[in-house]
Amino acid sequence: MIRTQVSLGEREYRDAKAEAARQGISLAEFLRRAVGAALLERRSSRRPWMRHAGSLASGDPQASVSVDEVVYGRGRP
């Protein structure tokens, strides 16, 4: 792990410290998670549809065929 120093405004420090305490984690862990979430969102914004991948299940084993029909105008070969 790389150690770094970050400067926060008084309000941001107080709010971040309070939120970390509410979650039962250290301020450092809270900041690591916040940075990780921001970077994950940035990566997923390149392909915004990926945020929804796997979030729904139709129960239809042939669902990919109907998706191909809708998106590409054809079924699977």
Sequence and secondary structure as in RCSB ss.txt:
>XXXX:A:sequence
MIRTQVSLGEREYRDAKAEAARQGISLAEFLRRAVGAALLERRSSRRPWMRHAGSLASGDPQASVSVDEVVYGRG
RP
>XXXX:A:secstr
         HHHHHHHHHHHHHHTS HHHHHHHHHHHHHHHHHHTTSGGGGGTTS     TTHHHHHHHHHHSS 
  
